[in-house]
Amino acid sequence: MFEPQNDNMTKQHIQSVSRDLKLAPKAEEAAKRFATQVKEAYTRKFVFLLLGRTGVGKSSAINQLLGQEIASVGDFEPETMEVEEYELPIDNINFTVFDTPGLCDGLPSEGNDKKYIKKIQDRIEYVDCVLYVTPLSDTRIRSDEKHGIDTITKAFTKDIWKNSVIVFTFADHVKPEKYQHILESRSRLLKKIIQEYVPQKISKEIPTVAIDNTSFKTPDGQPWLGELYTTVLERVSSGGFLHYFMSTAPGVLGLEPLPFRNKPEITADKTQNHFHLCEPLSLGEKILLNDKQRDRIKNRFDEEGYNPSVIQKGIKIVSEVFESVDRGIKSIAKSAARSVKSIANFFGL
């Protein structure tokens, strides 16, 4: 974890370097914010929340997205309304994945909702992205799924859905000639249900992505992994946006080979429903992005106030900051250098 010995020194250094390259005042502030967020990426966790019934492919979806088999140890039948927590570092940036087994399975006995909401709130301080996972082949929304949507909304308010993505699994169970119709129909139906708990303005903007658990292409022949990655990057919280891109960009953009272990060592304390990956990992698979997906990612940078000039200035600031910190965090500095190089390459800087 990145903890410079003298944080005041780091802030002063950011201010001094920022005077070297002159930008408009708002751009200057954005460059400083960029540098600060890069630094904070090594102390702040990125939090995913998985929502969906047991057996709908939640583990598969998050494993493919992060390039690691992280959720398999939790594949047991839910008996209680516990919250499972998986921790892992990707390129020295810490990720936490919370799963809520049973939340959409109709397990809670009547009157226990408030207790479970408090349990969720006690375990989860904030959420950067929600993946609502449900089979594409389902023909209806079950009452227990509605209950899960209601519970999560009460626990985190309706704003939680502003950082959500609907992931339809088992696309291979749908005939190719019916795929587009079913995808549109299921998307419309699920958003209509969510609209019962949140304003229409929020529900209609929730994106949907279909994935195939047996192939990297959906029945219409389109690759889905790059679309899932891009859509998540568009929807993550502002506070977690750079964290997510920095940790995955080197592997996604193919900057250089990254260490990868097919079966990472995991320690588990099932009494606490907490799982921790023991070794720092990096994204295992290169995710291919098409031109439209790259443009969408650049648009998200622009929405955050990070245009190429701001990024160039921010990279200069953060690069010199990491050169000035204690040499005991060389692995962090190396990860940061690789990440900012990925961002620079992505923008052709």
C-alpha positions in Angstrom: 0.0 0.0 0.0 1.3 3.4 -1.0 2.0 5.5 2.1 4.7 8.1 1.5 6.6 9.0 4.7 5.9 12.7 4.3 2.5 13.4 2.7 2.9 17.1 3.1 6.1 16.9 1.1 4.2 15.1 -1.7 1.5 17.7 -1.8 4.1 20.5 -2.0 5.8 18.6 -4.8 2.6 18.4 -6.7 2.1 22.1 -6.4 5.7 23.0 -7.4 5.6 20.7 -10.5 2.2 22.0 -11.5 3.8 25.5 -11.9 6.2 24.2 -14.6 3.5 23.6 -17.3 0.9 26.3 -17.5 -2.8 25.4 -18.2 -6.0 27.3 -17.7 -7.0 27.4 -14.0 -9.7 24.7 -14.3 -7.3 22.4 -16.3 -4.6 23.0 -13.7 -6.9 21.8 -11.0 -7.9 18.8 -13.0 -4.3 17.9 -13.5 -3.6 18.1 -9.8 -6.8 16.0 -9.2 -5.5 13.4 -11.7 -2.2 13.2 -9.9 -3.9 12.9 -6.5 -6.2 10.2 -7.7 -3.3 8.2 -9.1 -1.6 8.4 -5.8 -4.7 7.5 -3.8 -5.3 4.5 -6.1 -2.9 2.6 -3.9 -4.7 3.3 -0.6 -8.3 3.3 -1.7 -10.1 0.0 -2.4 -12.2 -0.4 -5.6 -15.5 -2.0 -4.6 -17.7 -4.2 -6.8 -21.1 -5.4 -5.6 -22.6 -8.5 -7.2 -26.4 -8.8 -7.1 -28.3 -11.8 -8.5 -29.6 -15.2 -7.7 -27.4 -18.1 -6.9 -26.3 -20.1 -10.0 -26.9 -17.3 -12.5 -23.2 -16.9 -13.4 -22.1 -14.1 -11.1 -18.8 -15.8 -10.4 -18.1 -16.4 -14.1 -18.9 -12.7 -14.9 -16.6 -11.2 -12.4 -13.8 -13.8 -13.0 -13.8 -12.9 -16.7 -14.0 -9.2 -16.1 -11.0 -9.2 -13.7 -9.1 -12.0 -15.5 -8.8 -14.0 -12.3 -10.7 -17.0 -10.8 -11.5 -15.2 -7.6 -15.1 -16.2 -6.8 -15.0 -20.0 -7.1 -14.3 -20.6 -3.4 -17.7 -19.1 -2.6 -19.7 -21.4 -4.8 -21.8 -23.1 -2.1 -25.5 -23.1 -1.6 -26.5 -20.1 0.5 -28.1 -20.9 3.9 -27.9 -17.5 5.5 -28.1 -13.9 4.4 -24.4 -13.3 4.8 -22.2 -11.0 2.7 -19.2 -12.7 1.0 -16.2 -10.6 0.5 -13.3 -11.3 -1.8 -10.1 -9.2 -1.7 -7.4 -9.1 -4.3 -4.7 -6.7 -5.5 -4.4 -6.2 -9.3 -1.1 -4.5 -10.2 -0.9 -3.3 -6.6 -4.3 -1.7 -6.6 -6.7 -3.3 -4.1 -10.1 -4.6 -5.3 -12.9 -5.9 -3.1 -15.8 -7.9 -4.5 -18.9 -8.2 -2.3 -21.4 -10.9 -3.2 -24.8 -11.2 -1.5 -25.8 -14.9 -1.7 -29.4 -15.4 -1.0 -30.4 -11.8 -1.4 -32.3 -12.7 -4.6 -33.0 -16.2 -3.5 -36.0 -15.6 -1.3 -34.2 -16.7 1.9 -34.9 -13.9 4.3 -37.6 -14.7 6.8 -40.3 -12.1 7.2 -39.2 -9.2 9.4 -35.4 -9.7 8.9 -35.0 -7.1 6.1 -33.9 -4.3 8.4 -31.3 -6.5 10.0 -29.9 -7.6 6.7 -29.8 -4.0 5.4 -27.8 -3.0 8.5 -25.5 -6.0 7.9 -24.8 -4.8 4.4 -24.2 -1.3 5.5 -21.8 -2.4 8.2 -19.7 -4.4 5.8 -19.9 -2.1 2.7 -19.0 1.5 3.2 -19.3 2.5 -0.5 -19.8 0.8 -3.9 -18.0 1.8 -7.1 -19.9 -0.5 -9.4 -22.9 -2.8 -9.2 -23.2 -5.8 -11.5 -26.8 -7.1 -11.5 -26.4 -10.6 -13.0 -29.4 -12.5 -14.4 -29.8 -15.2 -17.1 -30.8 -13.9 -20.6 -32.9 -17.0 -21.0 -35.3 -16.2 -18.1 -38.8 -15.3 -19.3 -39.8 -13.4 -16.1 -38.5 -11.5 -13.1 -39.0 -13.5 -10.0 -40.5 -11.9 -6.8 -37.3 -12.7 -4.8 -35.3 -10.8 -7.4 -37.6 -7.8 -7.0 -36.9 -8.1 -3.2 -33.2 -8.0 -3.9 -33.5 -4.9 -5.9 -35.6 -3.3 -3.2 -33.2 -4.3 -0.5 -30.1 -2.9 -2.2 -31.9 0.3 -3.0 -32.9 0.8 0.6 -29.4 0.0 1.8 -27.6 2.4 -0.6 -30.4 4.8 -1.9 -31.5 5.0 -5.5 -28.2 6.6 -6.5 -26.5 3.1 -6.3 -28.1 2.4 -9.7 -26.2 5.2 -11.4 -23.1 3.0 -11.1 -24.8 -0.2 -12.2 -24.6 -2.6 -15.2 -27.1 -5.3 -16.0 -25.2 -8.4 -17.1 -27.3 -11.1 -18.9 -25.5 -14.5 -18.6 -26.1 -17.7 -20.6 -26.5 -16.0 -23.9 -25.7 -19.4 -25.5 -29.0 -20.7 -24.3 -30.8 -18.3 -26.7 -31.2 -19.2 -30.4 -29.1 -16.8 -32.7 -32.2 -15.8 -34.7 -34.0 -14.7 -31.5 -31.0 -13.2 -29.7 -31.6 -9.5 -30.4 -35.3 -9.6 -29.8 -34.9 -11.5 -26.4 -32.0 -9.1 -25.4 -34.2 -6.0 -26.0 -37.2 -7.6 -24.4 -35.4 -8.7 -21.3 -33.6 -5.3 -21.0 -36.9 -3.5 -21.2 -38.6 -5.8 -18.7 -35.9 -5.6 -16.1 -35.5 -1.8 -16.3 -39.3 -1.5 -15.9 -39.1 -3.6 -12.7 -36.1 -1.4 -11.4 -38.2 1.7 -12.2 -40.6 0.6 -9.5 -37.9 1.4 -6.9 -35.9 4.3 -8.6 -36.8 7.2 -10.9 -37.3 6.5 -14.6 -34.4 8.8 -15.5 -32.0 6.5 -13.6 -33.5 3.1 -14.6 -33.6 3.8 -18.4 -29.9 4.8 -18.4 -28.7 1.5 -16.9 -26.8 -0.3 -19.7 -27.1 -4.0 -20.4 -24.4 -6.4 -21.6 -25.0 -10.1 -22.6 -22.2 -12.6 -22.1 -21.8 -16.2 -23.1 -20.5 -18.6 -20.5 -19.1 -21.0 -23.2 -17.7 -18.6 -25.8 -16.2 -15.2 -26.0 -18.8 -14.2 -28.6 -22.6 -13.8 -28.2 -25.0 -15.6 -30.5 -24.8 -12.7 -33.0 -21.1 -13.3 -33.4 -19.9 -10.2 -31.5 -17.1 -10.3 -28.8 -18.6 -9.5 -25.4 -15.6 -9.2 -23.1 -14.4 -5.8 -24.5 -18.0 -4.5 -24.4 -18.4 -5.6 -20.7 -15.1 -4.0 -19.8 -15.9 -0.7 -21.6 -19.4 -0.5 -20.2 -18.2 -1.1 -16.6 -15.6 1.6 -17.1 -18.3 4.0 -18.3 -20.4 3.3 -15.2 -18.0 3.1 -12.3 -18.0 5.9 -9.7 -16.0 9.0 -10.3 -13.9 8.1 -7.2 -13.0 4.6 -8.6 -12.7 5.4 -12.3 -8.9 6.0 -12.5 -8.3 3.1 -10.0 -10.1 0.7 -12.3 -8.5 1.9 -15.5 -4.9 2.0 -14.0 -5.0 -1.5 -12.7 -6.4 -3.1 -15.9 -5.0 -0.8 -18.6 -1.5 -2.5 -19.0 -3.1 -5.9 -19.6 -6.1 -4.6 -21.5 -4.0 -2.5 -23.9 -1.2 -5.0 -24.1 1.5 -2.6 -23.0 3.7 -5.4 -21.7 3.3 -9.0 -20.5 2.1 -9.1 -16.9 2.5 -11.9 -14.3 -0.5 -14.2 -14.3 -1.4 -17.2 -12.2 -4.3 -19.4 -13.4 -5.2 -20.5 -9.9 -4.2 -17.9 -7.3 -3.8 -18.9 -3.7 -6.8 -17.9 -1.6 -7.2 -17.9 2.1 -10.7 -18.2 3.4 -12.4 -17.7 6.7 -15.9 -18.9 6.0 -17.1 -18.0 9.5 -16.6 -14.4 8.4 -17.4 -15.0 4.7 -14.1 -13.3 3.8 -11.7 -14.4 1.2 -8.3 -12.9 0.5 -5.9 -13.6 -2.4 -2.4 -13.9 -1.0 -0.3 -12.7 -3.9 -0.5 -9.5 -5.9 -2.0 -10.3 -9.3 -2.3 -8.6 -12.7 -5.0 -8.8 -15.3 -4.5 -12.1 -17.0 -6.1 -11.8 -20.4 -5.7 -9.0 -23.0 -9.1 -7.5 -23.7 -9.4 -6.4 -27.3 -11.2 -3.1 -27.7 -12.6 -1.8 -31.0 -12.3 1.8 -32.1 -15.8 2.7 -30.8 -15.1 1.2 -27.4 -11.8 3.2 -27.2 -13.7 6.4 -28.1 -16.2 5.7 -25.3 -13.4 5.3 -22.8 -11.9 8.6 -24.0 -15.3 10.2 -23.6 -15.4 9.0 -19.9 -12.0 10.6 -19.3 -13.3 13.8 -20.8 -16.4 13.7 -18.6 -14.0 13.5 -15.6 -12.2 16.6 -16.9 -9.2 14.7 -18.1 -8.5 15.8 -21.6 -5.1 15.0 -23.2 -3.5 18.3 -22.1 -4.6 17.7 -18.5 -3.5 14.1 -18.6 -0.1 15.1 -19.9 0.4 17.6 -17.1 -1.0 15.1 -14.5 1.4 12.4 -15.6 4.3 14.8 -15.3 3.2 15.7 -11.8 2.6 12.1 -10.6 5.8 10.8 -12.2 8.0 13.2 -10.4 6.0 12.6 -7.2 6.8 8.9 -7.3 10.4 9.6 -8.0 10.5 11.7 -4.8 8.9 9.1 -2.4 10.7 6.6 -0.2 12.5 3.9 -2.2 10.9 1.2 0.0 7.8 1.3 -2.2 9.6 0.4 -5.5 6.9 -2.1 -6.5 4.2 0.6 -6.1 6.2 3.1 -8.0 6.8 0.6 -10.8 3.1 -0.2 -11.1 2.3 3.5 -11.1 4.8 4.1 -13.9 3.4 1.3 -16.0 -0.1 2.5 -15.5 0.5 6.2 -16.4 2.5 5.0 -19.4 -0.5 3.0 -20.4 -2.7 6.1 -20.1 -0.2 8.1 -22.1 -0.1 5.5 -24.9 -3.8 5.2 -24.9 -4.0 9.0 -25.7 -1.0 9.0 -28.0 1.0 11.3 -25.6 
